[in-house]
Amino acid sequence: MEQRDNRLDAARERIDAVDREMARLFRERMDAVKEVAAVKRKTGQPIYDPGREASVVAHHTKELQDEVLAPYYGEFLRQTMALSREYQKRLMRGMRVAFSGVEGAYAAMAAEVLFPEGEMAAMGSFEEAYNAVVHAAADFAILPLENSDAGEVTSVIDLLFEGPLYIERTLDLSVAHVVAGLPGATLDDIRTVTSHPQALRQCSAFIQKAGWKQEVADNTARAAETVLKAGDKSLAAICSRHAAERLGLSVVRADVTNRANNTTRFAVLGAAEPPTPPAEAGSQSVLFFTVKNEAGALGRALNIIGSHGFNLRVLRSRPRKDLLWSYYFYAETEGNLNTAIGRDMLEALRATCDIVKVVGTFAVSEGVAR
């Protein structure tokens, strides 16, 4: 039997101890950065001073007195100062919130409800909005998880599985689509309608009855922009009333969704694991898992979740991009995973699953925003 080398465990314990001390020092450093940001805001000084930063790196790497480690430590300092600059930007500007689309998009409306004082940052795609938070160009991203009629937004689910962000909270937003055309356009003029695939599905009954051709757009607000730029009365957009009015388009027909209670659930995505909701608040959790390719594997995983008292609200499978014909499962449970029984459940799940990833435990969304 191979003997375990205890030096590895001892080295890892030393690293853990150093990391804990670094966390304390990082917070202390950022407290000082906060004071720097307050002075710079008052005096109008720029956040970035390349000359000073180069001098600091040179001075401290020289103090290290280790030719091998010096370049690594220099890079460590540069990365730390880059994070400090991003923190100063956040303090000096307020929350920066990324969303996919342009003003008038439903994601922009959700962002304004969730962060009324925030600085809105329009992005070209779900992935761009997600990565804006990953790379600290934004504090949060607002992305749609699912629609009550058209179902889940699969590209966002994939981003959550593959990336590092957490769900901080969710918002249910009422979605009332309209048909928007050029001023003076009528239903008889329209031959083609453009919108995001989800919006087209949500209005499929009306579109099919009208006999219109369909063209896909990145999002509903950009579809409205396409109609305006085309200058063609035969082209219309499925979008929000707000988007139509912002661009000066006419609402040719209101409320064309398949269901009167059409609702989209948006997620607030952040880089930090969200705090545990208060005990008195209802909680829900989102996790991903994969199971071994053997009979009964999925059943065992589901039994572990249920036997620990967690009710599955949603369970979906998605193909993995890294392994052919392999799948991961997206699960939403009622209850708080940041509890003793929640941790027990996750430990048992990890014993039978290849991957278990929790992306958030947060308070249940209250009501529908309109």
TORSE-341104 format. One record per residue (C-alpha): residue number from 1; chain; x, y, z. Coordinates in steps of 0.001 Angstrom, whole numbers. Layout:
% residues N
ATOM   seq   mol         u         v         w
ATOM   NUM     A         X         Y         Z
...
% end
This chain:
% residues 370
ATOM   seq   mol         u         v         w
ATOM     1     A         0         0         0
ATOM     2     A      1362      3402     -1009
ATOM     3     A      2318      5567      1974
ATOM     4     A       855      9081      2057
ATOM     5     A      3366     11936      2084
ATOM     6     A      2308     14167      4990
ATOM     7     A      4389     17048      3646
ATOM     8     A      1676     17788      1082
ATOM     9     A      -975     18177      3782
ATOM    10     A      1363     20321      5882
ATOM    11     A      2131     22582      2910
ATOM    12     A     -1558     22977      2116
ATOM    13     A     -2311     23876      5734
ATOM    14     A       364     26578      5578
ATOM    15     A     -1166     27919      2339
ATOM    16     A     -4646     27963      3916
ATOM    17     A     -3311     29898      6906
ATOM    18     A     -1580     32412      4641
ATOM    19     A     -4734     32786      2514
ATOM    20     A     -6800     33569      5618
ATOM    21     A     -4319     36263      6612
ATOM    22     A     -4305     37611      3046
ATOM    23     A     -8097     37890      3151
ATOM    24     A     -7852     40015      6295
ATOM    25     A     -5120     42182      4763
ATOM    26     A     -7055     42494      1490
ATOM    27     A    -10045     43919      3355
ATOM    28     A     -7737     46289      5223
ATOM    29     A     -6156     47386      1937
ATOM    30     A     -9531     48004       326
ATOM    31     A    -10613     50106      3313
ATOM    32     A     -7621     52341      2553
ATOM    33     A     -8557     52340     -1150
ATOM    34     A    -12016     53574      -151
ATOM    35     A    -10405     56600      1523
ATOM    36     A     -8299     57218     -1593
ATOM    37     A    -11448     57139     -3753
ATOM    38     A    -13171     59675     -1468
ATOM    39     A    -10235     62092     -1798
ATOM    40     A    -10014     61643     -5569
ATOM    41     A    -13745     62220     -5978
ATOM    42     A    -13478     65448     -3976
ATOM    43     A    -10340     66741     -5722
ATOM    44     A    -11061     65404     -9215
ATOM    45     A     -7833     63433     -9425
ATOM    46     A     -7722     60580    -11973
ATOM    47     A     -8101     57026    -10722
ATOM    48     A     -5143     55712    -12734
ATOM    49     A     -1619     57071    -12126
ATOM    50     A       650     54811    -14234
ATOM    51     A      3875     56474    -13057
ATOM    52     A      3098     55900     -9386
ATOM    53     A      2001     52310     -9939
ATOM    54     A      5197     51484    -11859
ATOM    55     A      7245     53019     -9046
ATOM    56     A      5383     50995     -6397
ATOM    57     A      5917     47729     -8294
ATOM    58     A      9614     48423     -8787
ATOM    59     A     10127     49365     -5141
ATOM    60     A      8323     46377     -3618
ATOM    61     A      9761     43762     -5991
ATOM    62     A     13236     45052     -5100
ATOM    63     A     12384     44711     -1391
ATOM    64     A     11455     41054     -1975
ATOM    65     A     15125     40294     -2690
ATOM    66     A     14338     37163     -4681
ATOM    67     A     15204     37205     -8382
ATOM    68     A     13055     34161     -9170
ATOM    69     A      9915     35351     -7340
ATOM    70     A     10290     39062     -8209
ATOM    71     A      8468     38948    -11589
ATOM    72     A      5637     36865    -10092
ATOM    73     A      5287     39297     -7203
ATOM    74     A      5340     42209     -9639
ATOM    75     A      2416     40670    -11545
ATOM    76     A       617     40034     -8248
ATOM    77     A       971     43721     -7361
ATOM    78     A      -203     44858    -10800
ATOM    79     A     -3296     42638    -10585
ATOM    80     A     -4020     43878     -7048
ATOM    81     A     -3768     47501     -8147
ATOM    82     A     -6030     46787    -11133
ATOM    83     A     -8653     45447     -8716
ATOM    84     A     -8173     48553     -6570
ATOM    85     A     -8840     50762     -9601
ATOM    86     A    -12045     48859    -10383
ATOM    87     A    -13157     49218     -6769
ATOM    88     A    -12454     52967     -6893
ATOM    89     A    -14495     53236    -10112
ATOM    90     A    -17419     51481     -8440
ATOM    91     A    -17243     53744     -5378
ATOM    92     A    -17015     56858     -7522
ATOM    93     A    -19770     56001     -9967
ATOM    94     A    -22193     53764     -8042
ATOM    95     A    -23374     50341     -9170
ATOM    96     A    -22765     49495    -12836
ATOM    97     A    -25369     47072    -14144
ATOM    98     A    -24918     45172    -17413
ATOM    99     A    -27783     43856    -19521
ATOM   100     A    -28188     42517    -23034
ATOM   101     A    -29860     44922    -25434
ATOM   102     A    -30527     48634    -25636
ATOM   103     A    -32778     51092    -23839
ATOM   104     A    -36338     49822    -24040
ATOM   105     A    -35378     46145    -23861
ATOM   106     A    -37146     44132    -21171
ATOM   107     A    -33777     43434    -19527
ATOM   108     A    -33204     47198    -19282
ATOM   109     A    -36630     47584    -17665
ATOM   110     A    -35783     44834    -15171
ATOM   111     A    -32425     46480    -14414
ATOM   112     A    -34117     49808    -13695
ATOM   113     A    -36568     48127    -11298
ATOM   114     A    -33774     46296     -9481
ATOM   115     A    -31182     49112     -9479
ATOM   116     A    -32993     52439     -9872
ATOM   117     A    -29836     54383     -8927
ATOM   118     A    -27444     52223    -10945
ATOM   119     A    -25460     53095    -14050
ATOM   120     A    -26874     51010    -16890
ATOM   121     A    -24443     49328    -19319
ATOM   122     A    -25988     47956    -22521
ATOM   123     A    -24210     44909    -23961
ATOM   124     A    -24503     43171    -27301
ATOM   125     A    -25304     39695    -25997
ATOM   126     A    -26001     37609    -22901
ATOM   127     A    -22375     36439    -22923
ATOM   128     A    -21023     40004    -23071
ATOM   129     A    -23194     41047    -20129
ATOM   130     A    -22118     37970    -18152
ATOM   131     A    -18418     38513    -18891
ATOM   132     A    -18650     42190    -17955
ATOM   133     A    -19105     41010    -14356
ATOM   134     A    -16497     38254    -14665
ATOM   135     A    -13911     40842    -15760
ATOM   136     A    -15051     43472    -13208
ATOM   137     A    -16315     45873    -15893
ATOM   138     A    -19739     45756    -14199
ATOM   139     A    -20954     44974    -10691
ATOM   140     A    -23978     42921    -11728
ATOM   141     A    -25575     41457    -14850
ATOM   142     A    -29315     41151    -15419
ATOM   143     A    -30129     38126    -17573
ATOM   144     A    -33383     36233    -18254
ATOM   145     A    -33683     32727    -16821
ATOM   146     A    -37041     31685    -18212
ATOM   147     A    -40369     32827    -19596
ATOM   148     A    -43699     31517    -18374
ATOM   149     A    -44745     30670    -21955
ATOM   150     A    -41564     30010    -23981
ATOM   151     A    -39586     28255    -21235
ATOM   152     A    -35949     28507    -20179
ATOM   153     A    -33331     30680    -21853
ATOM   154     A    -30854     27912    -22596
ATOM   155     A    -27858     30110    -23428
ATOM   156     A    -28077     31770    -20006
ATOM   157     A    -28387     28393    -18269
ATOM   158     A    -25213     27273    -20078
ATOM   159     A    -23369     30421    -18942
ATOM   160     A    -24333     29709    -15339
ATOM   161     A    -23087     26121    -15567
ATOM   162     A    -19791     27017    -17249
ATOM   163     A    -18947     30310    -15532
ATOM   164     A    -18144     31561    -12011
ATOM   165     A    -21034     33943    -11267
ATOM   166     A    -23761     33511     -8633
ATOM   167     A    -27463     34325     -8642
ATOM   168     A    -28018     37088     -6081
ATOM   169     A    -31800     37350     -6456
ATOM   170     A    -34511     37153     -9105
ATOM   171     A    -37278     39380    -10441
ATOM   172     A    -40505     38333    -12163
ATOM   173     A    -41319     40962    -14812
ATOM   174     A    -44632     41172    -16629
ATOM   175     A    -44038     41078    -20401
ATOM   176     A    -46660     42622    -22673
ATOM   177     A    -45525     42557    -26300
ATOM   178     A    -46853     44874    -28983
ATOM   179     A    -46565     44936    -32762
ATOM   180     A    -44607     48089    -33622
ATOM   181     A    -44332     49513    -37137
ATOM   182     A    -43516     52728    -38923
ATOM   183     A    -45909     55650    -38320
ATOM   184     A    -49000     55103    -40429
ATOM   185     A    -48431     51360    -40878
ATOM   186     A    -51433     49052    -40493
ATOM   187     A    -51781     45319    -39962
ATOM   188     A    -52563     44947    -43683
ATOM   189     A    -49188     46506    -44560
ATOM   190     A    -47142     44051    -42518
ATOM   191     A    -45603     41011    -44220
ATOM   192     A    -42635     40258    -41934
ATOM   193     A    -42104     40523    -38185
ATOM   194     A    -38764     40552    -36376
ATOM   195     A    -37841     39950    -32730
ATOM   196     A    -35865     37777    -30323
ATOM   197     A    -36726     34062    -30735
ATOM   198     A    -38268     33963    -27257
ATOM   199     A    -40586     36892    -28071
ATOM   200     A    -41567     35312    -31387
ATOM   201     A    -42508     32099    -29544
ATOM   202     A    -44453     34078    -26941
ATOM   203     A    -46550     35651    -29727
ATOM   204     A    -46681     32621    -32025
ATOM   205     A    -50487     32351    -32148
ATOM   206     A    -50985     35930    -33352
ATOM   207     A    -48082     35720    -35830
ATOM   208     A    -49327     32453    -37351
ATOM   209     A    -52875     33788    -37679
ATOM   210     A    -51526     36879    -39458
ATOM   211     A    -49408     34693    -41762
ATOM   212     A    -46258     36786    -41321
ATOM   213     A    -42734     35720    -42094
ATOM   214     A    -40385     35804    -39098
ATOM   215     A    -36866     37217    -38787
ATOM   216     A    -34703     36711    -35709
ATOM   217     A    -33149     39680    -33857
ATOM   218     A    -30694     39843    -30941
ATOM   219     A    -33417     41250    -28667
ATOM   220     A    -36766     42994    -28816
ATOM   221     A    -35466     46567    -28587
ATOM   222     A    -32944     46000    -31388
ATOM   223     A    -35767     44560    -33483
ATOM   224     A    -37565     47889    -33089
ATOM   225     A    -34402     49721    -34174
ATOM   226     A    -34216     47482    -37257
ATOM   227     A    -37754     48470    -38247
ATOM   228     A    -36962     52167    -37863
ATOM   229     A    -33761     51928    -39946
ATOM   230     A    -35410     49815    -42670
ATOM   231     A    -38109     52437    -43318
ATOM   232     A    -40356     49713    -44697
ATOM   233     A    -44028     49547    -43690
ATOM   234     A    -44116     45821    -44469
ATOM   235     A    -41669     45138    -41591
ATOM   236     A    -42765     45251    -37933
ATOM   237     A    -41226     44368    -34584
ATOM   238     A    -42453     42442    -31557
ATOM   239     A    -41231     44555    -28644
ATOM   240     A    -42311     46504    -25561
ATOM   241     A    -44497     49586    -25787
ATOM   242     A    -41642     51497    -24156
ATOM   243     A    -39224     50510    -26937
ATOM   244     A    -41716     51485    -29639
ATOM   245     A    -42464     54870    -28113
ATOM   246     A    -38777     55616    -27497
ATOM   247     A    -38045     55230    -31220
ATOM   248     A    -41189     56965    -32467
ATOM   249     A    -42757     53794    -33876
ATOM   250     A    -46501     53224    -33911
ATOM   251     A    -48135     50517    -31830
ATOM   252     A    -50036     48720    -34581
ATOM   253     A    -51509     46154    -32176
ATOM   254     A    -51129     45870    -28405
ATOM   255     A    -51076     42763    -26197
ATOM   256     A    -50249     40085    -28767
ATOM   257     A    -48724     37557    -26351
ATOM   258     A    -50143     34048    -26247
ATOM   259     A    -50941     34412    -22523
ATOM   260     A    -52259     37430    -20673
ATOM   261     A    -50010     36694    -17674
ATOM   262     A    -46817     36394    -19737
ATOM   263     A    -43891     36793    -17311
ATOM   264     A    -40117     36602    -17608
ATOM   265     A    -37929     35769    -14637
ATOM   266     A    -34676     37726    -14590
ATOM   267     A    -31638     36871    -12461
ATOM   268     A    -29206     39299    -10837
ATOM   269     A    -25758     37778    -11331
ATOM   270     A    -22771     38794     -9223
ATOM   271     A    -19196     37669     -8654
ATOM   272     A    -19543     37074     -4902
ATOM   273     A    -21486     34258     -3255
ATOM   274     A    -24686     35917     -1977
ATOM   275     A    -25341     36170      1769
ATOM   276     A    -27767     33698      3294
ATOM   277     A    -31353     35034      3240
ATOM   278     A    -32887     35769      6656
ATOM   279     A    -34566     32790      8287
ATOM   280     A    -38016     34383      8107
ATOM   281     A    -37775     34819      4329
ATOM   282     A    -38683     32024      1959
ATOM   283     A    -35578     30670       223
ATOM   284     A    -34813     28863     -2962
ATOM   285     A    -31564     27488     -4356
ATOM   286     A    -30156     26755     -7793
ATOM   287     A    -27615     24012     -8392
ATOM   288     A    -26141     21981    -11226
ATOM   289     A    -25052     18367    -11115
ATOM   290     A    -23901     15592    -13417
ATOM   291     A    -24387     11884    -12808
ATOM   292     A    -22375      8822    -13740
ATOM   293     A    -23407      7019    -16926
ATOM   294     A    -24945      4021    -15171
ATOM   295     A    -28403      2683    -14388
ATOM   296     A    -30169      4410    -11520
ATOM   297     A    -27625      7239    -11147
ATOM   298     A    -30131     10042    -11699
ATOM   299     A    -32658      8366     -9413
ATOM   300     A    -30107      8177     -6601
ATOM   301     A    -29289     11862     -6968
ATOM   302     A    -32958     12862     -6892
ATOM   303     A    -33590     10626     -3896
ATOM   304     A    -30769     12343     -1983
ATOM   305     A    -32309     15763     -2658
ATOM   306     A    -35811     14641     -1687
ATOM   307     A    -34806     12596      1374
ATOM   308     A    -33176     15714      2870
ATOM   309     A    -36478     17601      2605
ATOM   310     A    -35727     19736      -463
ATOM   311     A    -38594     19994     -2925
ATOM   312     A    -37503     20212     -6567
ATOM   313     A    -39329     23029     -8336
ATOM   314     A    -37439     22651    -11622
ATOM   315     A    -35269     19921    -13138
ATOM   316     A    -33898     20255    -16669
ATOM   317     A    -31135     18542    -18627
ATOM   318     A    -28736     20273    -21017
ATOM   319     A    -26010     18860    -23268
ATOM   320     A    -22446     19519    -22144
ATOM   321     A    -20197     21325    -24615
ATOM   322     A    -17021     19622    -23398
ATOM   323     A    -18222     15990    -23589
ATOM   324     A    -20118     14478    -26519
ATOM   325     A    -23477     12940    -25573
ATOM   326     A    -23069     13938    -21939
ATOM   327     A    -25548     16077    -20028
ATOM   328     A    -25794     18217    -16945
ATOM   329     A    -28870     18892    -14827
ATOM   330     A    -30188     22287    -13762
ATOM   331     A    -32190     22101    -10535
ATOM   332     A    -34157     24630     -8490
ATOM   333     A    -35106     23624     -4975
ATOM   334     A    -37267     25152     -2311
ATOM   335     A    -35216     25786       805
ATOM   336     A    -31843     27057      1932
ATOM   337     A    -28710     25061      1105
ATOM   338     A    -26654     27168      3541
ATOM   339     A    -27977     25162      6494
ATOM   340     A    -26744     22041      8263
ATOM   341     A    -29195     19810      6397
ATOM   342     A    -28406     21589      3149
ATOM   343     A    -24697     20978      3592
ATOM   344     A    -25391     17332      4463
ATOM   345     A    -27433     16981      1278
ATOM   346     A    -24659     18491      -860
ATOM   347     A    -22054     16222       736
ATOM   348     A    -24176     13163       -39
ATOM   349     A    -24809     14423     -3572
ATOM   350     A    -21088     14934     -4208
ATOM   351     A    -20462     11333     -3164
ATOM   352     A    -22615     10058     -6044
ATOM   353     A    -22283     12822     -8666
ATOM   354     A    -19282     13798    -10795
ATOM   355     A    -20024     17542    -10568
ATOM   356     A    -22108     19457     -8016
ATOM   357     A    -22181     23242     -8348
ATOM   358     A    -24342     25638     -6309
ATOM   359     A    -24935     28979     -8038
ATOM   360     A    -27074     30652     -5411
ATOM   361     A    -29393     30537     -2435
ATOM   362     A    -31621     33585     -2310
ATOM   363     A    -34971     34920     -1131
ATOM   364     A    -38035     33940     -3146
ATOM   365     A    -39143     36657     -5568
ATOM   366     A    -42236     38493     -4330
ATOM   367     A    -44976     39338     -6835
ATOM   368     A    -44654     40428    -10454
ATOM   369     A    -43160     43782    -11462
ATOM   370     A    -44993     45682    -14179
% end
